[in-house]
Amino acid sequence: MANIDDVLRQIIREELAALQFTKRDAPEEDQLLTASEAAKLLHVSERWLYKHASTLPYAVRLSETVVRFSRNKIQAEIQRKLKMQT
């Protein structure tokens, strides 16, 4: 028969493993970036982003004059393009 310490250790291990699994698979909270922040991430100019905003899948138009860019969608697009190159 296992002693109480062994049982507690096993329960703690299982709980920690469940937390790590959940955290690893949970999508990261998205952040809307300014044109300046997105341009740095993409290595393009702000002007280029504004010019192409209507065709970019990661552009989020908040009003007629305000555009933000989804960090998660930018990163997904970068990963997609990198996979296409291999």
C-alpha angles and dihedrals in degrees: 000000000000118000122239093258092057091048092049092048091052092049091049092049091051093048093048091048090051091050093050091049092050094046094047094050098040113102114247114251109262123241127201111228130206118240089258093054094043092047091056091049093049097037092234133114124268087238090058091051093050092045092053099033093110091061101038116102091212097052115108116195109210094178139342091286104026123079127173130182128228111238093203093050092047091052091047090050091050091050091048092051092047091052090051090057094056 
